[in-house]
């Protein structure tokens, strides 16, 4: 468990030191560079941060602690999204908290995020920035998207947020109402099952992908964003009934 | 052939009949937020005057829907209504909706996004070409010709193609991909040759003129090494031909494949 007095940003993005760990996978992290002013600069007014250990850390935890440090600045968290040096620093600092299987991932956008304007499916890939974004928007409710171990991506945190129009509080609550098991603090089994040949390769009726498709279609004729989660819940067709209990 | 059957009563509003003007407000950190300055419309469809105007804004990965009053009494959103849409590159677009205030049913909306600001510096955004057309279609007496090209003026926003005004189905003609496939290669050839012969290549990349738009399209396809007026004619032809091939390939689903299927359908009735 490491503590830092504030957040920092790497002065050089996609540096050799960073890529050796997160792309080439040839090195081990050297945590001294995280406070060495030859490599980093402090981000003004950010609060202290305590990096949780692996056993404790989900994407949600990471999002929460980073959001707390950024909120100390009294600036909107969105103003930091394109600060690539910051997100690389945060990723490096959390290295030990990443689930071991994710450390061999090849997609650099999960560690060094895409800037705005990049293709939409890349922007949401960064493990920690996406969790921070969702925590900033939905607070505790963002656990539906981010409850996986840090670095383990999930359909809600990727497909669930790629359609930006559906990144709304009511939709977040609707996801939770249908697919989150509050008692066991996890998503319900089969909530995002992929299409199978025996279903003619169509999405499984009533699952999360089906709901996304339904809401997208509904938006063309209904102001979805003005409805409460309960109103949307009540509008759902019969095929969602199995998930309502 | 792709046939669209509309099962809802939602009406499509012509994007050109809606005017939304925004400005960019620069923040201390060098980022920008959009501010809505004015909203107006000129469509003739009739809706109850108390119908709500909703504008769905989209900026990069962020969406926000703003209530802008009613058709009878438009209200301009406050200057900070879009303050959480901060960005370094303003690529702002929107969908204008008319909604029933009681049921929240959308009675009408613009089909597809209407662009307000473009981020032209990047080439990573697939949607950028969708609204860049440098060509407009109109109708006039073209004698016995089916269509003819208007005089090209480098300062105008569009190059105009005039179709014979005796054509009855004017709206269908504008959307017909088979017809587009017939005239596009020739029009593009003439437009790019005009740009080359007047040394207008790569001078401006903007949506203000058709020349700027074509330059944006050339940049999109990484064709920035544009021949000059003094170059060999064969080099000019090679360049133009290469662009037309790339353009048609990129649009193969919407233009070429639709056209071939339409052509087969027409010929099968002969």
Interface residues (C-beta under 8 A of the other chain):
Chain A: X75 X76 X78 X79 X82 X116 X117 X118 X119 X120 X123 X124 X164 X165 X167 X220 X221 X222 X223 X225 X226 X227
Chain B: X8 X10 X27 X29 X31 X54 X56 X58 X60 X61 X62 X63 X65 X83 X84 X86 X87 X88 X89 X91 X97 X99 X104 X105 X106 X109 X119 X122 X124 X125 X126
